[in-house]
Amino acid sequence: MAIELYRDKTHACLMFTDLMEEDGQAVQCNQFLIVDHGTGAIIDPGGNLAFNELFMGMTRHFAPQKLSYVIASHADPDIIASLDRWMSSTKASLVISRVWERFAPHFTKVGKTEDRVIGVPDSGGRLPLGRTELLLLPAHFMHSEGNFHFYDPISRILFTGDLAVSMTTGAEARKPVVHMPSHIPRMEAFHRRYMVSNKILRLWAQMARQLDVQMLVPQHGAPIIGKRAIEDFYCWIENLECGIDLFGAQHYQIPSAQIDPVTRQMRTGQQAVATP
């Protein structure tokens, strides 16, 4: 079931949080539909696990065949692995970083993306949608080399992809976060590994503070709502060591541990020595 993040007479932002079975085999993902004056865009539609439910869920709010854009923050499988099916069932154009423009067709059959890809330069841009526009904001190396976030000036929602992510269930992702200190433990490990460096986080926060943001909505986990919580998030990431800040020579050594293909566990030291 869709969650209304925003709605007025001509504009709507919907979030889907639980379109796939949560059996622990795949990470929870959010998908988003934005409609303005009868023109629709879907953001980060996900993989094949979510396609059927998302396509059917959309029909209650907007005809998928009228979709103008499939917008991808980057090219990970949980973002656009279902691209072939969207290219087959709609006339939408794919909007994605130029870094990934020639990689995305690998998700589809030959010819499906021909003349249907809008490659976004590193500087971003303003994408017309109905009678408004979406701001495609540079978010490179958070965590992908070519990466964008999307700001909707009508709802004042900033869709942040893999930034502001928390590891939750689909049901938990429906509950907005208003108090950051208690929420940070659910975010910290992910951000320390998936964000490339503190420098990038500081540059992003400097840019984001120039926008009037009422809600941060990530691709995994719960939205962050309210000026206080959003500012607390900015302050947290500005001071977070992550990615290459945490790596040193000890992380680049010839491995000695052996992978056991039966147990799928690592065996180290004496355990890894073959018995004669």
N, C-alpha and C positions, 0 to 999 in steps of 0.2 A: 504494500500500500504506500502511496506517495505521501510525503510530508510537505505541506505548504510552508516554504520559508518566507514567501512574500506573495501577495496577490492584491491587485486593484482591478479596475474595470477593463484595462487593456494590457496588463503586464502580470506575468506570473513566474515564480521560480519554485521548482519542485525538486525534492531530493528523494531518492530511492536508496534504502540502506540494507535491505534483507532479501535480495533477489536470488540468492544462491544458498544452497544447503551449507550450514555451518558445521562441517564434520571434522574440522581441523586440518583438512588437506589444502585449503586455499584461504588466503587472507581475506578478511571482510573488506568490501569496497562500497563506496557510494557512487551513484550516478545522478546526473542533474539534467533537468529540462528547463529551458528558459523560453518563454513565448512573449512576444510583443506585437500587438496589433495583428495577430494572425500569422506571424512569422516565427518559426521555431528553430532552436539549436539545442543539441544535446552535447553535454560536456563529459568527457572521459567515460564513454559508454561501456567499457569493460570487455571481458572476454566472452567466450562462447557459453560459459557457465551461467552468465546473466542475461544473454541475449533474448531468449524467448519470453522470460518474465518481464523484462524491460520493454520489449516491443509491445506486448499485450497491455502492460500497465500504462504505457503512453497513450494508447487509444482512448482511454477514459478522459483524457485531457486535451489531446492534440493528435491529429491524423499523421502517423509516421510518414506516409507517402508525401506529405507536404513539407517535410523537414528540409530546411535550407542548408544547415551545417552540421557536420560531426566534428566537434572541436576536441583536440587532444593536447593535453599539457605536455606530454612527451610520448615516447613510443614503446613503453613497457607492455608486456602481454596483458596485464590487468587493466590497462588503459584502452587498447584498441585491438586486441586479438580477435574480436568479432567483426573487424572492419569489412571483411568479404561479405558478410551477411547484410551489413548496412548499405554497402555499395550496390548489392543486388536488390534490396527491398525498398530503397528510396532513391531519390535523385540528388541527395545532399552532396555538397562538396566537403572534402576533408580539409580542415584547417590545422596545420602543424608546423613546427619549426622547420626552417630550411635545412637544418642539420639532419633531420629525419625524413625529408621529403622523398628521397629515393630509396629509403629503407622500408617505409610503410607499405609499398606495393608487395612486399614479401608476405604480407598477411592476406593477400587476395589472389584470385585467379588472374591470369594474364589479361591485361587490358581494362580491368575493372576501374582503375584509378585514372585512366587516361583523360586529360583535360578536366579533372575533378579534384585536383589538389591545389590548395592555396598555401604556398610556402611563406612562412612569416620570418622576416629578417630578425637578427639578434636584437635590434632596437625595439621590436614589437610594433604595435599599430592599433588603429581604431577600426573595428569591424562593424559595418552597418547591420542592424537587426531591427526589422520593422521600422518604427519611427525613432528609434534610439540607436545606441551603439555599445559594443562591449570593448573595454580597454584590454588589450593583450599585453600584459606587463612582463618585462624580462625577469626571469627567475632561474637563470642558468646556473648549473652545478648545485641545484637544490632538488633532487640529487643528480638530475640528468644534464648532460652537456648542452643540449638544446631544450629549454624548458620555459614554459610560460604559465603565469597565473592570470585569472580573468576577473575583471572588476565590472560589476553591473551598477551603473550610476543611478538607476531608478530604485532598486532595492537597497543599494549601498552594501551589497554583499561582495566580499572578495573570496573567490574560489582559489584555494591555495595548493591544490594538488597534494604532493607529498610533504608539504610543510604544515605544521600544526596537527600532524597525524597523532592519533592515539590508538592503541591496540585494544579493540573492544569487539563485542558482538554487534549484530545488526540492531538488536533491541536497544542496547546501550547507546548506539550511535544516534538514536532518536532523541536523546535527552541532552539539551544544550548545556554547555559548561559556562558557569557564571563566576566561578571561583578558581583562579589559576593555581594557587599554591597546592591545593589538594589534588589537582589534575596532573601536575608536572611529572610525578612518578610514572604515569602511564605513557608519557611522551619521551622521557629522557633517553632511554636506550636506543630507540629508533633514530632520534635526531643525532645522537653522537655518532652513529654509524653511517647513516644515509646522507647527511649533509656534508659537503666537501670540506668547508673550512669556516672558521669564525668570520673571516674577512667578508665572505659572501653574505653571511647572515646580517652583518652590520650594514652593508650596502643596501640590502633589501629593506631592512627596517627603516632606513633613512628615506627610501622611496615611498614605502607604504604609509608612513606618517603624513605624507602630503595629501592622502585621500581621506574622504569622510567615510570611514568604515564602521558599519553597525554590526557586522557579523563576519567572522572568518570561518570558512567552510572547507575542510580538507577532504581528500579522496578516501581516507580511512578514518573512521571514528567520528566523534561528536563535534558539532559546530561550537565555536566560542562566541559568546554574545555579550554585548555591553562594552561601553568605553573603558571601564576599569579593567575588565578581564583582558581586553585586547591590548591595552597599554602594558599590562603585566606580562603578556606574551612577548611583546616587542622587547621589553627590558630583559626578559629571560634569554631569548635567543641572541641578543647583542653580546651577552657575556658567556655564551656556551662554547666551550672547546669541543671540536668535533672533527671527524674525518681525518685529514692529513695532519691536523694539529696534534693528534693522539698517536700517530704512527712513527716508528723509528726503526733502526737497523734490526732490532729483535724480531720484528714482524716479517722480515725478509730473509729467511734462513732456509737452507736445504732441508726438506722435511724428513723425519725419521719414523713418524707414526705410520702404521699400516692400516688401511681400510679393510674391514671385514665385510665382504659383500653379502654375507648371510644375515648377520646381526645389524649391518649398516652402522657399526660403531667403529671408533678409532682404537687401535691397540698400540700402546706405547711401551718403550723400554723392553723388559724381558718378555712381555706378552707378544711382542712383534717378532721374536726370534723363532724361526722355523724349527720344529722338533725333528732330529735326524731319524 
